[in-house]
Amino acid sequence: MAAAGTAPRRLSASSAIVSLAIVLAAVATCSSLGAEAAACSSHTFSGKGGGSCADLLRLGAALHYNYTAATNTVSVAFRTPQGEDDGWVAWGINPSGRAGMVGTNAVVAFRRANGTLAAYPTVLDSYAPSMAPATPGDLAFPVSGVAAEHDAEGKEMVVYATVALPAGKGSKFTHVWQKGSAVVNDVPAAHPTTGDNVLSTATIDFSE
């Protein structure tokens, strides 16, 4: 407010431009955040999927899930950008509660050399796991209904699974997701060890 007897100060043209730029930047940021928040909720599935969802912010991924409290199971659809023959993707739960990948029970998907899609559970038991299919006895919890589809139009891979969450541990878990750029002899090769590939982990409460 101007002091009594003085005229209010006027913004110079340059100050006005700077102020307008700040306002426009704030609006753009809010719009961007709103678009990110709406990204997974606006996605539609042709068949499976739906329910709650979370944009995972790393690797452009999103997780859709339906939690059933009575059986403590969750059906998931994990989505991430992926070209026609661009390596492999994976999502899983680390029942130990640690943030790292070691100990994670995951579902992995990729395109085989013959053109068909592979999708199966695996155990990430070290920083250089075999990525081989796991038997039910290898897993810390039951995993069923594992399947994958490649959306050529949207250029993304979708992996489906139903997980019986570890008993006595509620509905909140550390989950890990990943992607690699190469599959050699139908075996996923190592993923990059920098950037989003080492930050792709978070905590999720499936009941929310």
N, C-alpha and C positions, 0 to 999 in steps of 0.2 A: 504494500500500500504506500502511495506517495505521501510524504510529509505535508502538513498543512501549509498552504500557500505556495506549493511547488507543483509543477506539471508532472504527470506520470512519465517515466522514462520509456522511450520507444526502442524496440529491438532494431538493431542495424539490419540491413539486408542480409549480411553474411551470417549474423546470429540467428536470424529467422530461418535461414536455409539449414543451418546446423540443427536447430531444434526440430524442424520438420523431418530431417533425415533420421534423428533419434526416434521420433514417434513412428515413422514408417518402418524402421528396423525392428522396433518392439512389436508392431503389428505383425510383421512378417514372421518373427520368432514365434509368437502365439499361434499364428496360422500353421506354422510348420509343426509345432508340438501337437496341435489339434489333429493334423493330418496323420502324424505318427500314431496317436492314441486310437484313431479310427481305423488304422490300416488293417488290423486283424479282424476287428468286429464287422467290417464291411465285406469280408471275404465270404463267398458262398461255395458250398461243396455240391458236387453232382450226386454224391451218395452219402458216404460216411462223413464224420466230422461235425462241426458245429459246437454248441454249448459255450462255455467260457473260453477266453483266449488271452494270451499275453504276447505282446511284441517284445522279442528278446534283445533287440538293440545291437547285438553283435552278429555278424555274418548275414544280416538281412533276414533273420529267421523269425518265425512265429510258432507258437504252440497253442493248439486248440484242444480242449479237454472236457470230458464229462465225468464228474466224480459221483460215485454211489456210496454213500456213507454206510449203508447197511452191510455192505460186503467189503468196504474199504478198498474198492477197486477204482481205477481211473482208465478211461479209454482216451487215447491221445491221437492227434494228427499233427505231426511235425512238418512244417513247410520251410523251405529255404531256396533261394535262387539257384538254379542249376541248368546248364545247357544240356543238349541232347547226350553228349558223351563226355561230360566234364567231371569225371571222378566220382566221389562218393560223399554220402552225408550220414550223420548219425545223431541220435539223441538218447539220453539215458538218465538214470537215477543213481546217485552214489549213496548207498545205504549207510555208509560210515559217517555221513554228515560232513566229511571233508570237502573243501571246495575244489580240489584237484580231480583229475580224470582217473587216477589209479583207484581201482575198486568199483568203478562205475559198471553197472549192468546196462547195456545199451542195445538199441536196435539200429542196424546199419542197412543202407540200401545203395545200390549202384547198378549200372547196366553191364551185363556180362558181354564177353567178346561175341557171343552169338546173337546179341541184340535183345535178349530177354532181361527183365529186371530181377535182381536178387534182393531179398529182404529177409533178415534173420536176426535173432538175438546173439550178442557176443559179450564177453567179459573183458574189460580193459584192466588187466591185472598188472600192468607195468607201463613205463613210458614208451615201450616198443612192443605193444601187444600183437598177437598173431592175427587178430581180426577174423579168426576162424569161427564158424558157427558153434554156438554153445549148446550143450545138452541140458535138459531140465535140471539135472543134478549139479551142473556148474553154476547155475544162477542162484542169487541170494533170495529171489522171489519169483513166483510164476509169471511168465509172460506169454500171452497167446494172441492170436489174430494178427500176426505180423504180416504186413503187406505194404506194397509201394506202388505209386503211379507217377508217371512223368507228364506234367502238363506242358505240352510243346508250345501252346499259345502263350501261356504265362511264363514259360521258361523257368519252371521250378519243379523240384522233387517233393513229393509228399510221402511220408512214412506213417503207417498206422500201427497201433498196438494196443492191447489191453493189459494193464499191469495190476497184479494183486499186490498192493503196497505192503511192505514188511509189517508184520503183526506187532502191535504194542508201540508203534512209533508215530501214531497219529497220521495226519495228512500233510505235514510240512516237511519238505525234503530239499536237499541240494540236487539240482539237476545240471547236466552238462550237455552241450550240443557241439557239433563239429562238422567240418567238411574238408576233404582233400581233393587235390586236382588230378590225381592219377590212380588208375587201377591196373595192376600188372598181373597177367595170367589169372584174372578173376580174383585177385586179392587186393584190397585197398592198400595203397602205399601211404607212407608217412605224410602227415599234414604239416603246413608251415608252423614254425615255432616262434612266431612274432605276431604282433598286432592282435586283431580280433581272435585269432586262433588260440591264443593263450589266455584270453579274457572271457571266453564263452562259457561262463558258469554263473549260477545265481541260486537263490532260494525261492521256492514256490510253495504256496499253500493251496492244495487242490480243492479245499473246501470253500475257498473264497471266489 
